[in-house]
Amino acid sequence: MKILVINAGSSSLKFQLYEMENESVLAKGKVERIGMDSAILSYEPTGKNEIRQVEEILEHTTAIRKVLDWLVHKEEGVLGSIKEIQAVGHRVVHGGESFSSSVVVDEDVKQEIKRLFDLAPLHNPAHLLGIHAVEANMPDVPQVVVFDTAFHQTMPSQSYLYPVPMVLYKKHKVRRYGFHGTSHAYVSDRAAKLMQRPLDELKLVTCHIGNGASCTAVLNGKSYDTSMGMTPLEGLMMGTRSGDIDPAIVPYTMGKEELTIGEVNSMLNKHSGLMAISGISSDMREIVQAMGTGDRSATLAFEMYEYRLRKYIGAYAAAMNGIDAIVFTAGVGENSADLRAAVCRKLTFLGLELDEEANERRSGEERRISTDSSKVQVWVIPTNEELVIARDTHQLISDRIDVV
């Protein structure tokens, strides 16, 4: 079965085409600057060079059509016909309390995604555009949606409820939802396999550390707590997001600086985090480079970032009454040996021993970076959210075919 995986943003669209027989990627790419006459389409068949085109692409339906045209291109295509695509899987950020697993798209599902626009105004509308664009180009192909929040629907009430009036939860569903769930689910499952232990017997802390960052306490294979909250703003210090702050800072700052709600929201989401403290960049690579020249602001930004991450790991070890392994994933987690070392060197009270050589080794492969004698294992596991989406889509569509 060939499955097209799509991650649609408001002005972008990423895609990967999978052959599920061996879970191989046949082609991948993205469309950027959708809505402009200078949109950029990148297309890369596996084993060949990337092709880039700049052209007018004004909406998502056209973007999907352009992608499909390349997939069946006479010289560069990987399909003989679009009919070879048997299903399409979509990433959707917010499923609220409505979805605890992936589902096949129907009218009710689309309406529920739309109803959740208020909880994810920057993401869910774009995801729905992607679904409609596929319908317009491939009306008979079944679609599946995989939710970032679904993995976290196993959290107990003491983890997901906030200590605010219950009417806010009952009327407006104000609660912790968590995000990056597809990534946390993938790397926790991989960690169990690599450790050769049953997932349902493990206590893991998975750290998805990219420009957006989150930690999850995975207890016996289920999300027990996670750092992101009702929105992706809560939790760890991130590239441009503040993470946890005193909520009274919001009205105080609005009064002192005469800011609107929109302006303070922009400040906390786009102008805080590493960028705000370093004054240089939101990119950890540039922060570490600046630290090497003695830049004090960069050093402070790194120290704050590491400290807050380490606090969450410690808190989750306490929440689960123990910890078997820590997993680092995503751009920073997979590539910043400096950050991993700084975190692990100050968790020795857990019996953690870092293998410095393994940590420093540049590799895009799964590997353990703790010593053989370490009581807590530490792993670097590249995430693969697209593969999770493809697998869920394959499973749901195969089940549907079997039923029919």
N, C-alpha and C positions, 0 to 999 in steps of 0.2 A: 504494500500500500504506500502510495506517495502522498505526503501531507505537506501543505504549505503553512508555515508558522508566520504570523504577522503581529507586529507590535506597532500600533498606530498612535502617533502623537498629533498635536494640533497642527503642526506644519511639517511633520516628518513621518516616515514609515520605514520600519526595518523588516526584513523578511529572510527566511531560510526555507529551503525546500529539502525535505527528508525522504529517503527511501527507508521505510520502516523494517524491511526484511533484515537489514543489517545495521539499522540506525545510523546510516551515513548521510552526510550533507552533500547534496548534489550541486547546490548553488546558494549563494547568499548575497545580500546587498542592502541598499537603503535608498530612499528618496528624501532629499532635504529641501527646505525652502518651498514647500508646497504652498500654492497661492501666489507665486511670483513667476515672472517671465524668465527668471534666471534660476529655476529649480535645478538641482543636481541629482542625477540618477547614477548610482554606483551598482555595478553588477559583476559578480565574480563566480564563474563556474569553477567547481573544485578542480584543482590541478592546472588552472589557466590564470593568466593575468587579469587584474581588475580592469573593467571598462567603465569610463565615466563620460556622461553626457550632460551638457547644460542646455536646457530647453524650457519652454513654457509648460508648466503643469499647475493648473489653477485650483484643482480640488482632488480629493482622495480617489474618486472613481477613475479619473484619468491616470492617477499614479498607479493604481492596481493594474489597469489595462497596459500601461507601459511595462510594468514588471512582467506580466504574462507574455507580452510580445517578445521580451528577451528570453524567457524560459523556453520558447519554441522557435527562437531565431535559427535560421537555416545553418549558419556556421557556428555560432556561439551557444546555441540553446542546448538544453539537457533533456528536453521532452519532444516527442514526436507530435503530441497534441495536448491541448489543455485538458482534454477529457481524462488524461492519465492522473490528474490530481483528484483524489477521491475524497479529500476532506481538507478543511482549513481550520487551524487553531489560532485563537487570539489571546493575547495577554490583556486582562482587564484589571486595573488597580484596585477598585473598591467593589466588594460584593456585600458589604454591610453584614447584617445578621441573616440575610436571605439565602446566602450560598455558603455552604460548608465544604463544597467539593465542586469540581468542574462539571459543566452541564452542556448539553446540546442546545444550540440556539433555536428558540421559537419566539413567537410574538410576546408571550408572557415574560420571557427572559429579557428581551429587548426593552420592554416597558419597565422592568425592575431596574435595569442598568440606568435607564433614563431617570427614574425616581431617585436614584442615588447620586445624581449630578451634584447636589448640594454638598455631599460629603467629599467629593473629589472633582471640583469644578474645572481643574486643569487637565484631568486625565480621562474620566469616564465619557465626556462628550466626544473626545477624539477617538476613543475605542469604538464607540457606537458608529462614528463616521466610517471607520474601517470595516465594520460588519456590513453596513449598508453598501459600501463600495464593492465588497466581494459579491453581495447579492446582485448588484447591477451587472457585474461581469460574468458571474458563474451562478445563475439563479438556482440551479438544481444540485449544487454541491453542498453537503451538510457542513455546518460550522459548529465549533465548540469554543466555549470561553473558559479560561483558566484564571482564577482570581488570586491576586497577591494576598488578599486577606483571608482566604479560605483555610489555610494551614493553621491560622491562629484562632479559629473558632472553637478549638478544644480548651482554651484557657478557662480556668475556673473563675467564678464571679469575683473572688477577692483579688484576682489579677486584673480583670478588665473593667471593673467599676471604679469610678472616681468618687472621692468623698465630698460630693456636692449634692444638693437636693435631688432626691430620687425622681422627682417630676421631670427633670431634664433628661433622664434616661428613658422614662416611660413615654414621654411625649415626643422627644426629639432624638432619641437613641445616642445621647452623649455618653460615650464609653471608649475604652481602648479597643482598637481594631488590629493594629499592627500591619506591617507591610513587608515586602521582600519574602513573603511566605514561600513562594515557589523555590527560591534560592535556599532558604533555610531547610526546607523539606529535602531538597536534592542532596545538599552536603551532609546532612545528618544521616541520611540513608547510606551515602558513600562511606562516611566515617565508620559506621557499624560494619560494613562489608570489609573495609580495609583492616579494621581491628579484629575481624573474625569473631564478632560477638553479636548476639541478637540485639537489634535496635530497641526492642521493648524491655530491655534490661539495663539500658545505659542512661547516664546523666551527662548531657552534653551542653556546652555553651557554644553556639555558632555565631560567628562574628562576620557579618556581611559589611565590609568596610570599603566603600567607594566614595564618590562625591556625596551621595546619600549613604547613611550608615545606620545599621541596627544590630542589636544583639538579641538572641533568643535563648531562653532556657528550654531545652528539649528534654523532657522527662519521660522515659519509657516510650520514646518515639513520637510524643505529642508535644505541641507547643504549650508550655506551662505559663510563661510570661515572656514579654517582648518589649523592647525599649521604645519603639515608635508607638504613638497613641491613637487618638481619634484622627489625627493627621500625621504625615511624615515629619512634622516639625519637632515633635517631642523626642527626648532621649539623648543620644550621643551628640557631642559637638561634631559638626560636619563641615563640608567644604565651604558652603555659604549659609548654612542654617545654624541657628544658635543652639538647638537642642534644649535641654532642661534649663529653665530660668525661673526666678520668682515671678508668678503671674502679676503681682502688683507693679512690676516694672512697666507693664503695658500702659495702664492708665496714668502712671506717674510721668512716663516719657511723653505721652500724648499731650499732657498738660504743660509740661516744661518746654517742649519743642513745637507745640501747636501742630501736632501731626494728626492726620485722619486715620481711621481704622485701616484703610487700604495702604497708607504709607507705612504704618508701623508693621503691618503684615509683610510688606515688601522688605522692610528692614530686617526682620527676623528670618525671612526665608532666603533672601538674595544678597544681603549685605552684612552677614554676620559670620560666625564660625571661623575657620582658618583665615579666610580673606580679611575679616575685620581685625583680628588680633595681629596677624603678620604684616598687614598692609602691603603685601607683595602678591599673594596668589592664593587660590583655593586648591591648588595642585600640590599634593604631598611631596612630589619629586622636587618641585621648586623650593618648597619649604626646607627640605633636608639639605639641598644644595646651598641655600642661603645660610643655614646653620653652620655649614663648613667654613664660611667666611667670617663667622663670629657675629652674625646678625642677631641682636638680642630679641627683637620682636618675633622673628621666625622661631627662635629657640623657645620663647614663651608660648607661642601658638602650638608648637609640637608638644611641649610639656603638658599643656592644658588638655590637648586632644588625647594623649596617651593616658593621662590620669583619669579622665572621665570614662574612657573605655575600660581601664583596669577596675575602676569602682563597680561598673556594671557586672563584670565577670565575677568579682568577689560577691556581689549581692546575689547573683543567680546561683552561685555555689551554696550560699546560705539558704536561699529559697528552696533548693532541691535537697538540702541536707547532704551535700557531697557533690563531687564532680569527677567524671571519668576521663573526659577529654575536652579540649578547646579546639575549635576549628576556625581558621582564618580563610576568608574567601573574598571575592570581588577585587576591583582594581588595586586598592591600597593594601587590602589584606593579603592578596596573592603576591604583590610585588615589593612591598616595603619591608625589607629585612630589619631596618632600623626600628620601625614601629613595633614589629613582633618581638624583637629583642628587648626593647624598653619595657614592654608589658610583661613578658615572661620572667625577666630578671627580678621583678618585684612581686612575684607570686610564689616564691620559694617556700612560703609558709604552708602551701598546699602540698608540698613534696614535689613540686615541678622542677625539673632540671632541663634546661635548654641545651640542645646539641648545636653549638655555635656554628660549626662547619656546615651542617645540613641547612641551618637557617640562612646562611649567607649564599648558598648555592643558587645561582640563577637558573630557574627552571619553571616551565609552564606545566610541569607534571605534578600529580598528587605525590606527597611525601610527608613522612613524619619528621618533625624537627625537635622532638624531645629525645632524651637519652633512653637507653634500654632500662635503666634503673628508675626513671622518673615515675612517680606514683600517678601523675596526671599526664596523659598523652597529649601532644600538641600536633595538629595536622594543618598542612596547607592543601586545600582542595579547590581547584578552579571550579567555579560554579557553571552550570549549564541549564539555565532557565528555559531556553528554547527546546531542549531535549525533553524536559518535563512536560512542556505544553504538547509536544508531538506525541509523547507516550500517552498522556491523558486522552488526547484526541483519538489516537489509534484505538485505545481501549473502549472508549464510549461508542465510537462508530462501529467497531467490530461487534460489540454487544448488540448494537441496534440491528446490524445485518443478521446476526444469529437469531434474534427474536423474530425478525421478518421472515 
